[in-house]
Amino acid sequence: MYSQGLIGADNKTEETQAFLDAFQKRIDAEEKIEPNDPMPLAYRNTLIRMIGQHAHSEIVGMLPEGNWITRAPTLRRKVALLAKVQDEGGHGLYLYSAAETLGVSREQMTEELLDGTAKYSSIFNYPTPTWADIGTIGWLVDGAAIMNQVPLCRCSYGPYARAMIRVCKEESFHQRQGYELVKTLCEGTAEQKAMAQDSLDRWWWPSLMMFGPSDTDSQHSDKSMQWKIKRFTNDELRQKFIDATVPQAELIGLTVPDKDLTWNPTKNRGKGGYDFGEINWDEFWRVVQGHGLMNKDRIAARKKAWDEGAWVREAAQAYAAKQQSSSVA
Amino acid sequence: MSTEPSMPLWEVFIRPRVGLHHKHVGSLHAADSTLALQAARDVYTRREEGDSIWVVASKNVHASDPGKAAENFDPAGDKIYRHPSFYDIPDDVGHM
């Protein structure tokens, strides 16, 4: 989106107090910031990091589910899963182009994903050994993602906000098809129901970790809130997700694997909410740092796709160059 | 990897249906216009968002300077005589 001129350009801004104040004033007035507008370097870098991570998550997120396309039990489930995985690819592309408007190149982002400098959501470093996991991912992982993404539709950076509006529109079916799948298993044989419960047991806590570290430990939250990149803190979003999801589990007869989960009528300013158990932050940081079960596989798969696609990219560019020169001649 | 030449960037415009304008929806990378159109179809019209696509090489888009927005566009702000409601017409005339 008009980013060609920005890539590699020096985006230096003279960050005087007057400049920073004027910028904050625009933010406070709910004015969107657009690609060519002056912005503090830290605002630009925060967004590059955040949108880049988000884009990588969409792309890597295709892997755990793509794995099950050929083994979907019915044609109905197969078309749904295919469409979902294709959407995730599309979401990655909307987000990469939004990040590029900030002056980072696609090549650089790809490179940073493959060499491990850039992160993606840790949830995709968990394996999907059963078919129930496909349902649970749609229900919980996409559910948590929606919780995160809906407020991002009002993000102060225009291209990110617009990309999120498209993503959110499409994401709703992801969660519904997942919940439907899990519900169907719960209505099936005892074995199928046990498969659904086992899947919830494995995915519940990692889904809660998707909202990131607790507000007291988050490095990025304060500034992002002040700049209206984020509208809610990690803990606020996590609470909303738990409050929305626990009744959904109860409705289909599943048990949330948290013995400390109790309804607290005084939470959420008297509207009530769930108190919940301690999240295993050691596990969270271990997976973030690359020691989850699937970290190596995921990056290896992306690297293989990139390397084995090289000849296609080269051929397409060579053909385009040849067409160009023959039309000039 | 960094030795690979970067794939050109294209801006994508979609027309929701006949009779409306093409509207900018985003961008993508592709080697040429044919591939850009195919990619735009896959990326931006998975749910019948349009019936026509334009792709324009981003390097061919020239944008006005946001820093000059005030000098470019403010002068139109006080020209209220360009709008029909500026003129007094007797009510008896009816719709005009």
Boltz contact constraints between the chains, C-beta under 6 A:
constraints:
  - contact:
      token1: [A, 1]
      token2: [B, 27]
      max_distance: 6.0
  - contact:
      token1: [A, 2]
      token2: [B, 61]
      max_distance: 6.0
  - contact:
      token1: [A, 2]
      token2: [B, 63]
      max_distance: 6.0
  - contact:
      token1: [A, 4]
      token2: [B, 9]
      max_distance: 6.0
  - contact:
      token1: [A, 4]
      token2: [B, 58]
      max_distance: 6.0
  - contact:
      token1: [A, 4]
      token2: [B, 59]
      max_distance: 6.0
  - contact:
      token1: [A, 36]
      token2: [B, 66]
      max_distance: 6.0
  - contact:
      token1: [A, 37]
      token2: [B, 66]
      max_distance: 6.0
  - contact:
      token1: [A, 90]
      token2: [B, 43]
      max_distance: 6.0
  - contact:
      token1: [A, 93]
      token2: [B, 43]
      max_distance: 6.0
  - contact:
      token1: [A, 94]
      token2: [B, 26]
      max_distance: 6.0
  - contact:
      token1: [A, 97]
      token2: [B, 26]
      max_distance: 6.0
  - contact:
      token1: [A, 97]
      token2: [B, 27]
      max_distance: 6.0
  - contact:
      token1: [A, 106]
      token2: [B, 29]
      max_distance: 6.0
  - contact:
      token1: [A, 107]
      token2: [B, 6]
      max_distance: 6.0
  - contact:
      token1: [A, 111]
      token2: [B, 1]
      max_distance: 6.0
  - contact:
      token1: [A, 316]
      token2: [B, 31]
      max_distance: 6.0
  - contact:
      token1: [A, 317]
      token2: [B, 31]
      max_distance: 6.0
  - contact:
      token1: [A, 320]
      token2: [B, 31]
      max_distance: 6.0
  - contact:
      token1: [A, 320]
      token2: [B, 32]
      max_distance: 6.0
